Amino acid sequence: MLLSVDIERLRDDLLAAGYTLDGLAERLGQPALAGLARNSSVAAARSLGAADDPQAAAIRLWLLQQPVPAASLTGWASLPGLLAAGLVTGTTELRATVELKPHGSDRREGWICSDATPLDGLAGRPRDDFVLGASPASTTLSQLVPPGSYPRALDLGTGCGIQALHLDADEIVATDLNPRALELARITLGLSGVAADLRIGSLYEPVAGEVFDLIATNPPYVMSPPGDARLTYREGRIAADGLVRQVVTGGAAHLAEHGVLTVLGNWAVTGGQPWAERLAEWIRPTGCDALVLQRELLDPFEYIEIWLTDAGLAGTPDYLDRYHRWLDYFAASGIEAVGMGWIALRNSGREQPELRIEDWPHAVHQPVGAAFGDFFEAIEPSRLPTPEFLSRRWITASGLVQETIGAPGAADPQHLVLRQQSGFGRAVEAGTAVAAIVGACDGELPLGVLVGAVAGLLEADPEALRDEVLQPLRRLVADGYLLPS
Ligand SMILES: C[S@@+](CC[C@H](N)C(=O)[O-])C[C@H]1O[C@@H](n2cnc3c(N)ncnc32)[C@H](O)[C@@H]1O
């Protein structure tokens, strides 16, 4: 265990060596950083050449997983503590047993301490309690969180501590089942100046009876055959997608009023039941508003290949055996496909919660956290009683564009499409009347007046037109095309 005082010393040593995001960018250059993002060390090693200054030593030790001469770290006050904690080993030549990577978020700059990422195509099964560093999934989850300052936040399954690093909260509780994860998260957060209450335990056990304004989690969602050795960072002990279900169904009880739960997960598509129905069965009893977006739907073959490769098993002698066993498990469990996506719940205490579950494989504009927040905020205005809805003034969301599609030279377009250029990047086909009304929504006149004016222009019956456009306009409000003025 690295003592707090040594974490402080390590931070000072890293800063003094220039082992920071800016320091790396300046020292290594863009191709080397891009190489490291692809888990290739070659360009970075070439950039360093034979240099043995403290910054080069830090890069070799903590990032490239190379040995460095002990003499290159003589000035480091943290070295005795690192050796005592086993985070660095050796005598004349030193090696790191973990990875320490500079990391930045909107909120702060710091370092992430995790197990070492396999570099340069090195395969092989990681240890069962492997602690993953910042992965693409980690970044995606951090981008799903609606921006804002939260009084109390829970980072469930913190791993290396990356979510806590991104959170803006007065009080952060970070939990994990894996004691090694908590130890490395303690170093990450200590180095990065984030105060968090780290607790060990499964799911919501460590926070029994507590509520949070935000829960963010990227739980272990891989649905592996039971009996196979588990990698704690990706596989729970509950069959199929039971763990993700428990995160969702159990989460509501831990949400404060207006509290939000964001989950990145996988779910099984089973027994011919539409996936959305299955997710609705999980969410309805929570009584929360919810937005679920399925980003990808994988057939069992694609899914299994991804995760066998992730476990370092591609090309190994038992690859095919495991592959077939996994397929047999899916067949026996009725798992026909796997959905991957995002779940957000908000405890609004509404009598009739809003439950929106959609396929959304299209490109989005990250970070989409604000769009999730806007979705929840739009529920109330989209449901206003009709007289109030029509008497309100509305404006179009910034960046909204109208696309007209039709044959070259045609007098009228065949399709009018309203497209968002931020958030979820939604697009919707609008009729001439709806498009004209939306175009006039500049916050000056009440919606009802605009509907009447457009009826006049189109020589339509005002009441009939109002009935026709009301639902599409409510949906445009719900989806963030139109905002209260
Ligand atoms: C996919 S990793 C996510 C890590 C980190 N939050 C991120 O965003 O990268 C899942 C984490 O959940 C932890 N975990 C596994 N089973 C758990 C459980 N039953 N309860 C709490 N955490 C668990 C793992 O140890 C791992 O750190």
The ligand as an SDF file (V2000), in Angstrom:
LIG
                    3D

 27 29  0  0  0  0  0  0  0  0999 V2000
  -15.7480   -2.1700  -16.7550 C   0  0  0  0  0  0  0  0  0  0  0  0
  -14.9520   -1.7880  -15.2580 S   0  0  0  0  0  0  0  0  0  0  0  0
  -15.2790   -0.0470  -15.1480 C   0  0  0  0  0  0  0  0  0  0  0  0
  -14.2100    0.7200  -14.4320 C   0  0  0  0  0  0  0  0  0  0  0  0
  -14.3600    2.2220  -14.4530 C   0  0  0  0  0  0  0  0  0  0  0  0
  -15.5510    2.6380  -13.7480 N   0  0  0  0  0  0  0  0  0  0  0  0
  -14.4050    2.7610  -15.8570 C   0  0  0  0  0  0  0  0  0  0  0  0
  -15.3450    3.5010  -16.1880 O   0  0  0  0  0  0  0  0  0  0  0  0
  -13.4940    2.4690  -16.6270 O   0  0  0  0  0  0  0  0  0  0  0  0
  -16.0610   -2.4780  -14.0600 C   0  0  0  0  0  0  0  0  0  0  0  0
  -15.6140   -2.3040  -12.6360 C   0  0  0  0  0  0  0  0  0  0  0  0
  -16.6150   -2.8790  -11.7800 O   0  0  0  0  0  0  0  0  0  0  0  0
  -15.9900   -3.6420  -10.7740 C   0  0  0  0  0  0  0  0  0  0  0  0
  -16.9370   -4.6770  -10.3250 N   0  0  0  0  0  0  0  0  0  0  0  0
  -17.0820   -5.9510  -10.7590 C   0  0  0  0  0  0  0  0  0  0  0  0
  -18.1100   -6.5440  -10.1430 N   0  0  0  0  0  0  0  0  0  0  0  0
  -18.6240   -5.6420   -9.2980 C   0  0  0  0  0  0  0  0  0  0  0  0
  -19.6910   -5.6680   -8.3770 C   0  0  0  0  0  0  0  0  0  0  0  0
  -20.4570   -6.7470   -8.2340 N   0  0  0  0  0  0  0  0  0  0  0  0
  -19.9180   -4.5640   -7.6370 N   0  0  0  0  0  0  0  0  0  0  0  0
  -19.1580   -3.4500   -7.7860 C   0  0  0  0  0  0  0  0  0  0  0  0
  -18.1480   -3.3690   -8.6580 N   0  0  0  0  0  0  0  0  0  0  0  0
  -17.8760   -4.4370   -9.4030 C   0  0  0  0  0  0  0  0  0  0  0  0
  -14.7520   -4.2100  -11.4300 C   0  0  0  0  0  0  0  0  0  0  0  0
  -13.7990   -4.5800  -10.4710 O   0  0  0  0  0  0  0  0  0  0  0  0
  -14.3340   -3.0360  -12.3070 C   0  0  0  0  0  0  0  0  0  0  0  0
  -13.4680   -2.1830  -11.6240 O   0  0  0  0  0  0  0  0  0  0  0  0
  1  2  1  0
  2  3  1  0
  2 10  1  0
  3  4  1  0
  4  5  1  0
  5  6  1  0
  5  7  1  0
  7  8  2  0
  7  9  1  0
 10 11  1  0
 11 12  1  0
 11 26  1  0
 12 13  1  0
 13 14  1  0
 13 24  1  0
 14 15  1  0
 14 23  1  0
 15 16  2  0
 16 17  1  0
 17 18  1  0
 17 23  2  0
 18 19  1  0
 18 20  2  0
 20 21  1  0
 21 22  2  0
 22 23  1  0
 24 25  1  0
 24 26  1  0
 26 27  1  0
M  CHG  2   2   1   9  -1
M  END
$$$$
